[in-house]
Amino acid sequence: MVGDAAVTPGYKPLSRYIDNREIAMEYSHRYQAYPTDEVAERLEHHLDVHRQLYNHVRWDYENSPADDKPSEYDQNNNLPEWKQRWPIFAELHSKAAQATVARFHHNLSNLRKKKEKGYNVGRLTRQAPSEYRSVTYNQSGFDLDEKRGHDTDAYVRFSKIGWVKIRYSRPIPDHATINEVTMKKETTGEWFVSFGLETDDAVLPEKPDVDSLDASNSVGIDLGIQKYIHTSDGTTVDWLDLEDEYERLRREQRNLSRKAHGSNNYERQRQKVAKVKRHIRRKVLDYQHKITTWLVREYDAVFVEDLNVQSMLQGDGNARNKQDAAWRQFITLLEYKADLYGCHVVQVEPKGTTKECARCGVETAKPIWVRDHSCPSCGFETDRDANAAMNVLKRGFAALGLGWPEETPVETVTATGTTQFESVSASHVVETGSLSS
């Protein structure tokens, strides 16, 4: 993985605002943990108690009158009473218990947002032991000891649980504040610790002035199907070859289907399947880290489509490729690293970027199997995804309130009317850790 701090998959960097001023960036560092058998047993127990608390919070909410549903604040105030009535809840640290209450209301809020967008959603369901796998300590109830272990190790103490060794692969930055710590047991049986960090914007590099942006220091990105990405200035990056990994996954899944569900053999084989899936996710994430780091270091502004990934996955064909691409994760990494390296990242409206001619703007219908752009109006010809990348660049400048720069990739096409793209193989990205030669 590249040398910078890696954002946890699925953890979207956030910003807080006061008087319309961005004052901090939040992100996460994740480390593998190695609890002793005794501590692991306590962790398992606390996980289950938190699961029971989550289910009780849900029950209390569902069984309240429709016109008097309890808020997160109300249920936090009920915690002392619940701890007296059910002593098992008293085993939990107060801040960790409040984080579990917050977890339910966060899930409830996400459900409402999906419903508002037209999705057919049901209710939040009870959490089974196999589904509830993490505990969060917010603001207090934890300690980090960076000096207790060897150079590559550190220790984290969880209140009422104990000390846990972690592989301290990268130190917490001196300018970062730890807001929360989450302990999670993956489906593979492995433990991980994630630190929620906050960094004051004052220590981050300043982004270039918007007025200084032009076609030489900005780029449009099209997330493609035949190529992983196309850039507007002439680079394509190949897909990561995962065929061997998927063949192994199919083999392990076949073996799992032959085991008796619930048996020890089934559980061992299930963990093998989970480890192969985790290996695939890690390879994709590592690949994305290398590409996104190159982009934010190379350019002052990166423009990318604001893709509706969920609806794309529901479409016919290429579903596995789209999931492998993890495009939403790719965009999240871009946004996160933009703050760390001083780069503008802007998402633009994706509708019509493929059909619209990057030179004259005339739209031409293109079925998915048509891989070239040939404008019947101005005669501009190029790769279909290259044309889309140029339109993304164009829309990015418009989103920032800038005019379309005089010198663009469209004007630098060859005499034959076809843009020449430099192709970068996936193996080159993996081996060098970047797109540089």
Secondary structure, DSSP 8 states (H G I E B T S, - for coil): --SS----TT---EEEEETTEEEEEEEEEEEEEE--HHHHHHHHHHHHHHHHHHHHHHHHHHTS-TTS---HHHHHHHHHHHHHHSGGGGGS-HHHHHHHHHHHHHHHHHHHHHHHTT----------TTT--EEEEESSSEEEESSSS-TTEEEEEETTTEEEEEE-SS---TTEEEEEEEEEE-TTS-EEEEEEEEEEGGGS-----GGG--TTTEEEEEE-SSSSEEETTSEEE-----HHHHHHHHHHHHHHHTS-TTSHHHHHHHHHHHHHHHHHHHHHHHHHHHHHHHHHHH-SEEEEE---HHHHHHSSS-HHHHHHHTHHHHHHHHHHHHHHHT-EEEEE--TTTTTB-TTT--B----TT--EEE-TTT--EEEHHHHHHHHHHHHHHHHTT----SS-TTTT--TTS----EEE-HHHHHHHSSS--
